[in-house]
Amino acid sequence: MPCAGAASRPAGGGDKNGQVNILLVDAALNFGMLAVLSAVLYAAPSPLLNPSAVPFGVRVPPDKARAAAVEEQRGRYRGAVLVAAAVVTVSASALGAALGTLTAGAVGSLLLCALAAALWVRAHRGIARAKAEGGWYEQARQGAVMDTSLRTDPVRFPWGWTVPALVVIAVSVAAGAVVYPGLPERIAMPERSLGGTAYRTYPTSVWTTFGLVLGQVVLTLIMAATVAGLLRARADLDVARPVAGAARYRRYLTVTARSMMGIAALMNLMLLGLSALMWSDTRSTAMTLAAAGVPLLAVLAVTAWLVLRVGPSGSRLPETADEENTGLVPRDDDRFWHGAGTVYVNADDPAVLVPKRVGIGWTVNFGNPRSLVVAALVLAVAVGSAVVPAVR
């Protein structure tokens, strides 16, 4: 547990100007965070972040993806999000002095997400109603397609792309072993507070010294396990062009798997930088921001590339096969999706992971009993992450 009153010198050298600078940095970060969050929420219903044939989580025939009812709901959602973003950002800035900029920013973010979720549900219901009243699926030829080779000849795990993450872990372990004998009896760790960054000291031990290194190991294992699961997840292929869709989905899996292991290496690099600052007792705000910010910016760049150039289920990857359109449309499976298209429950589907309707990536099939194992593992990791720091 933290030793109360054991703080050494605060960030900024303890002077008033330093505290003011920290508050200004926090205010700028909170404003930037709310601005980025607002942009993401505004873009949420676009094909950039969702499959085009499931606007607001409602399955529609591809020719109805830009129907008047869909465009109307999209416009109403975006207009309301812009107003909510402006009000919340101004309010968070005004309350920053009273609550602390970090607290105000966190409250503002939660409020903005809650408002956007309510607006999303309203749009979801509006499109579902228009779909039912207009009989959009009455004349459509529904179909499904499966690529059995994804089981008999699955996409290979990118073992070579795990090497950078493992190298960073090895460097971290070696560096920690070298500096450990020379560390003082107590080691300082940064903690955020309403006044900025404060440093608390803890008894030097293997846990405190190598805590972030352990985080590297856990993160890499989780990322590798996630990639292995995604390579076996169910694929939603294009029923209009099944051969081309299957080839594109394979490329999508390859690109995504490699990118995820690359992100693991970048996150490990960030933890190595923070460990180095802790071992050397460096308390520079600029150095801390650089150690954490540069790898995170790289992670955001990789994520942006996946969103803009790859798309949901690889929808923006170029097709490599020329194929005649079958005239089929995906099956209307809205009955299996709940929570405005965010929660999938289908006891008859053996898949544990399925492509998301809302957002990019995969989600769990909560109708499959094996999903309970996945949920239990995630909960165990979350509890472990909270308990380990508390017993340092």
Buried (B, 14 or more C-beta within 10 A) or exposed (E): EBEEEEBEEBBBEEEEEBBEBBBEBBBEBBBEBBEEBBEBBBBBBEBBBBBBBBBBBBBBBBEBBEBEBBEBBBEBBBEBBEEBBEBBBEBBBEBBEEBBBBBBBBBBBEBBBEBBBEBBBBBBBBBBEBBEEEEBBEEBEEBEBEBEEBEEEEBEBBEEBBEBBBEBBEBBBEBBEEBBEEBEEBBBBBEEBEBBBBBBBBEBEEBBBBBBBBBBBBBBEBBBEBBEBBBBBBBBBBBBBBBBBBBBBBBBBBBBBBBBBBBBBBBBBBBBBBBBBBBEEEBEBEBBEEBBBBBBEBBEEBEEEBBEEBBBBBBBBEEEEEBEEBEBBBEBBBEBBEBBBBBBBBEEBEBBBBBBBBBBBBBBBBBBEEBEEBEEEEEEBEEEEEEBBEEB
